[in-house]
Amino acid sequence: MINRDRLPQEPYTESEAATALGITVARLHQLLDQHIFTQGSIRPESIEFTSYDLLLLSFWNKNGKLLPSARPVLQMPKRE
């Protein structure tokens, strides 16, 4: 659970972020590799996160088994 008393600008370490999300650091790295560090970019040794980053990581963690096309983040109306 994300700490609501923490300032949004205050950074989380990888271990703090994983704890706040209720996942392991290995799962955090998996999410980062799957959604951020793609197409050959390399994940840095150490990363800091904001509370806004944790919100997105939480979404990816809960919806990670669905393909992006199967459940869009924001559904747009059809154009006529």
Secondary structure by P-SEA (a helix, b strand, c coil): cccccccccccccaaaaaaaacccaaaaaaaaaacccccccccccbbbbcaaaaaaaaaaaaaccccccccccccccccc
